[in-house]
Amino acid sequence: MDSEIDIGGRLKQVRLARKISQRELARRANVTNATVSLIEANRVNPSVGALKRVLDGLPMSLAEFFALEAPAPRKAFYRAEELVQVGKGKISYRQVGADLSGRALQILVERYAPGADTGRVMLRHEGEEGGVVLKGRLEVTVAGQTRVLGPGDAYYFESQQPHRFKTIGSEPCELISACTPPSF
């Protein structure tokens, strides 16, 4: 096998993209958990046969595995103009990072125009979310409790609870939020 290819990193990337644990992949491939762990850590260079057995647990062929493009190194820093616009209109979201696959956290710069509301139907999804209001006032309803938050105020809750957001007043509301896992 080509020593230029990061077999362990590539295997981990594919496994995480499919949301499979090391233990589950080992079970599916009928190998030990240690085998998967050692390959992903590049502590062993698997034979073609051993790698094929592990890939059968995904399922993925050797050809598909080696045809994958190597992931670009993850950026650590983003200039304001590099934030990705993922929503427009009365509520806009600018996301830190374009590709969140394999990431556990989504960070957003949110802007709510005066009168903006996420709607009468309460939002619900897996994970947790939190945010800090930077400017303006935001009404946050979570599981039947409502609070109006101003600059410096924050929220943090489990996202399975019904929730919604609404701007209060004539000034736009701006906040920084984070949710896990990424929800859009």
C-alpha positions in Angstrom: 0.0 0.0 0.0 1.1 3.5 -0.7 2.8 4.9 2.4 1.7 8.4 1.4 -1.9 7.6 2.3 -3.0 8.0 5.9 -4.9 4.8 6.1 -5.8 5.2 9.8 -7.0 8.8 9.3 -9.0 7.9 6.3 -10.6 4.9 8.0 -11.6 7.1 11.0 -13.0 9.8 8.7 -15.2 7.2 6.9 -16.3 5.6 10.1 -17.3 8.9 11.7 -19.0 10.1 8.6 -21.2 7.0 8.8 -21.7 7.5 12.6 -20.3 4.1 13.5 -18.3 3.6 16.7 -15.0 1.7 16.7 -16.7 -1.1 18.7 -19.6 -1.3 16.2 -17.2 -1.4 13.2 -15.2 -4.1 14.9 -18.3 -6.2 15.6 -19.6 -5.8 12.0 -16.1 -6.7 10.5 -15.6 -9.6 13.0 -12.3 -8.2 14.2 -11.2 -7.0 17.6 -11.9 -3.4 18.8 -8.1 -3.1 19.3 -7.6 -3.9 15.6 -9.7 -1.0 14.5 -8.2 1.3 17.1 -4.6 0.4 16.2 -5.3 0.9 12.4 -6.9 4.3 13.1 -4.0 5.4 15.2 -1.6 4.3 12.5 0.1 2.1 15.0 -0.2 -0.9 12.7 0.0 -1.1 8.9 -2.8 -3.5 8.0 -2.4 -6.1 5.3 -4.7 -5.7 2.3 -6.7 -8.7 3.6 -7.1 -7.2 7.1 -8.1 -3.8 5.7 -10.6 -5.5 3.4 -12.2 -7.3 6.4 -12.5 -4.0 8.3 -14.0 -2.2 5.2 -16.5 -5.0 4.8 -18.0 -3.8 8.1 -18.8 -0.4 6.6 -19.5 -1.9 3.7 -17.0 -0.3 1.4 -14.6 -1.8 -1.3 -10.9 -1.2 -1.3 -11.3 0.7 -4.5 -13.8 3.1 -3.0 -11.6 3.5 0.1 -8.5 4.4 -1.9 -10.5 6.6 -4.4 -11.6 8.9 -1.6 -10.0 12.3 -1.7 -7.9 13.0 1.3 -9.7 15.5 3.6 -8.3 19.0 3.5 -6.7 20.0 6.8 -9.3 21.5 9.1 -9.0 25.3 9.5 -8.7 26.7 13.0 -9.3 30.4 12.3 -11.9 32.1 10.1 -12.1 35.7 9.0 -15.6 37.4 9.2 -16.0 37.2 5.4 -15.3 33.4 5.5 -18.4 32.6 7.6 -20.9 30.7 5.6 -24.4 32.2 5.1 -26.9 29.3 5.8 -30.0 31.4 6.2 -31.4 34.6 4.8 -34.5 36.7 5.3 -35.7 37.9 8.7 -33.4 35.5 10.5 -29.9 35.0 9.1 -27.3 32.5 10.3 -23.6 32.7 9.5 -21.8 29.5 10.3 -18.2 29.0 11.4 -16.8 26.5 8.8 -18.3 25.2 5.6 -18.1 21.5 6.1 -19.3 20.2 9.4 -19.2 16.5 8.5 -17.6 14.6 11.4 -17.9 17.7 13.6 -19.8 17.6 16.9 -20.3 21.3 17.3 -22.0 24.0 15.2 -21.2 27.7 15.9 -23.4 30.4 14.5 -23.6 34.2 14.4 -27.3 34.8 14.3 -29.2 38.0 13.4 -32.9 38.4 13.9 -34.6 41.4 12.2 -37.2 43.3 14.2 -40.3 41.2 14.4 -38.5 38.0 13.4 -39.8 34.8 14.8 -38.9 31.1 14.3 -42.7 30.4 14.0 -45.6 29.2 16.0 -44.6 25.6 15.7 -42.0 24.8 18.4 -38.6 23.5 17.3 -37.3 20.2 18.6 -34.2 18.2 17.6 -31.5 16.1 19.2 -28.7 17.7 21.1 -28.0 20.8 23.1 -27.8 24.4 22.3 -26.8 27.7 23.9 -26.2 31.3 23.0 -25.3 34.7 24.3 -27.2 37.8 23.1 -24.8 40.5 21.9 -27.3 43.2 20.8 -31.1 43.7 21.0 -33.6 41.6 22.9 -34.7 38.1 22.2 -37.7 36.2 23.6 -36.7 32.6 24.2 -39.4 30.0 25.0 -38.2 26.5 26.2 -40.6 23.9 27.5 -43.3 26.4 28.3 -41.0 28.9 30.1 -40.5 32.3 28.4 -37.7 34.8 29.1 -36.7 38.0 27.4 -32.9 38.2 27.1 -30.8 41.3 26.5 -27.1 41.9 25.8 -25.0 39.6 27.9 -27.8 37.3 28.8 -27.6 33.7 27.7 -29.6 30.4 27.3 -28.5 26.8 27.3 -30.9 23.8 27.1 -31.5 20.3 25.7 -32.9 20.8 22.2 -35.4 18.0 22.5 -37.5 20.4 24.6 -39.9 22.4 22.5 -38.4 25.9 21.9 -38.7 29.0 19.8 -37.1 32.4 19.4 -38.6 35.9 18.7 -37.1 39.4 18.5 -38.6 41.9 20.9 -38.6 45.6 20.1 -37.6 47.7 17.1 -33.9 46.9 17.2 -32.4 43.8 15.4 -31.1 41.1 17.8 -27.6 39.6 17.3 -26.2 36.6 19.2 -23.6 33.9 19.0 -24.9 30.4 19.4 -23.6 26.9 19.4 -25.4 23.5 19.1 -24.4 19.9 19.2 -24.7 18.1 16.9 -24.9 20.5 14.0 -28.5 20.8 13.1 -28.4 22.2 9.6 
